[in-house]
């Protein structure tokens, strides 16, 4: 397993004058789960397609598994696209084996593994049915099986959990972790920050075609350089209007996440709240959630993009 | 070819060969063809149920023409019956009164027919040109024979003089009428099969590509396979299905042909048709196969790129129409080519790549095609296949990942140039 499984250097791609990816540097180390985060339309799918050499970048260098992506390296990558489909008229097991064979598995071996993975994902009794008889979630499992069955060195999963029930999300997560522990690198794209926060070792955030954040989850959180407080209370909200103490806040509804100005003691904010007459139910020092960082940075990225356009 | 392309070819082939559509169409088309050939015979059999009504001969010439006329008619297997005295009024009445006359027609040979060389024919139903010609010939022969006798020729000599002459035909160009007729039928069948294959299998490819796009299967495929391999795999896989179907039809056709030929040989020999010089037009068949493969590759690439431009069912007809036109054009031109194969412009048009597969086969059935023309047509066809595959591959590569609006023509042309 190479140290670095994916390295993009200064990669740009535009479609008809609109930048989809701009000057992107991206390094995915081996053996970890790497989250590619960003709002819809940020350029995640384009980035993945460039990595897979489905489309070529306008400029920049791409290295995958230690070399330029070739037909040979592509057989070592398992890809679960966001827009996924299957041939509806094929038998499930034959379809899965077909996808395995495209990754250079022999026919008999592909059939064996197809049955194994269908069993593992609870679809063993549907193996000989036609794909069209499966529910959407079941088809998603078949596609997921297709990405893992050839035991790739790199798995690229584009929104793998969308539309899945919690039980199956957990099953997928288990398998992803199992693969990671076996040495597979996982690039995992999502717009659901909570998924990424729980699963990823490292994250990279893209917004408006540019990278806005990169690093381990801990680094990203520490990198904000300030403390956050989660507050749950009843009563007047006046104390929240204290620009001298509060840098920004995220209203989650019942809970309000407040980011303090650098160097501010949380105790001062608590005192001000109590003096204001707020009944505090919870006042907790928290690391900033990725969601909050994401919301701030995505906004900033979008703003940069507009500047660039002007 | 890469292993992945083989995997795709195998999938396309097995999925389609095992489909209900394939089994049905493979069996249905020969049944349809046999039915089309047998139907006229069956219809004739139905209409001639019961003995054919005869033609009445009423001889008032006084020269005893009736026996001679009837003899001549029976040689042509036209049923005739002699009636004694029967007036014109009676003839009219018999047809009018019953509505259903006992005879198909009445040949009234009047007095003085020998000199006038004329008779009257009353038709209860239309006898048709053929029967009228036969009656005319029989009448003319009978009159001439009796006239010769009247001039003193012995009846034996008169009879002998009136014997029809026979032509001993020998074709110095080595051709044989039977062989030419067979080769025309075979050529026509080959041309129709080519047409059908191009249209049916071409559309199958376009729809297959569309299905891959609308079901988003391409998204998974492109991560393992190059678009070029996907297109190649689809074209070759579907093509193999087509060849299988044609092969099965060939076997069915050959068995039927051999079976009928064996059964019909004595009858044909009796009718004086010599089969010894007959051979199946193998060269035509080989040519047909080559044109089938090359033409298919040309059209399949076009249909594949057309399919890649589609994003939904609505646009299917609009996009496929222009692609289908060059297949229909030679079928429309076919009668002209059969009628005037010698014209220069016919030769030129038949060598145009999109038309040549069907038109060259048709030309080969109606006359000799100079070897250089066959060679030119094939060379042009091969070159077009290579060019089309390149261009189509570029359009396909961009097209399969496109979503939404159907691309404008200018966009497609840009893809074709730059990919």
Boltz contact constraints between the chains, C-beta under 6 A:
constraints:
  - contact:
      token1: [A, 52]
      token2: [B, 223]
      max_distance: 6.0
  - contact:
      token1: [A, 54]
      token2: [B, 222]
      max_distance: 6.0
  - contact:
      token1: [A, 79]
      token2: [B, 223]
      max_distance: 6.0
  - contact:
      token1: [A, 81]
      token2: [B, 219]
      max_distance: 6.0
  - contact:
      token1: [A, 81]
      token2: [B, 220]
      max_distance: 6.0
  - contact:
      token1: [A, 83]
      token2: [B, 216]
      max_distance: 6.0
  - contact:
      token1: [A, 83]
      token2: [B, 219]
      max_distance: 6.0
  - contact:
      token1: [A, 84]
      token2: [B, 216]
      max_distance: 6.0
  - contact:
      token1: [A, 85]
      token2: [B, 215]
      max_distance: 6.0
  - contact:
      token1: [A, 85]
      token2: [B, 216]
      max_distance: 6.0
  - contact:
      token1: [A, 85]
      token2: [B, 217]
      max_distance: 6.0
  - contact:
      token1: [A, 87]
      token2: [B, 217]
      max_distance: 6.0
  - contact:
      token1: [A, 98]
      token2: [B, 11]
      max_distance: 6.0
  - contact:
      token1: [A, 101]
      token2: [B, 7]
      max_distance: 6.0
  - contact:
      token1: [A, 102]
      token2: [B, 4]
      max_distance: 6.0
  - contact:
      token1: [A, 102]
      token2: [B, 7]
      max_distance: 6.0
  - contact:
      token1: [A, 102]
      token2: [B, 224]
      max_distance: 6.0
  - contact:
      token1: [A, 102]
      token2: [B, 225]
      max_distance: 6.0
  - contact:
      token1: [A, 103]
      token2: [B, 224]
      max_distance: 6.0
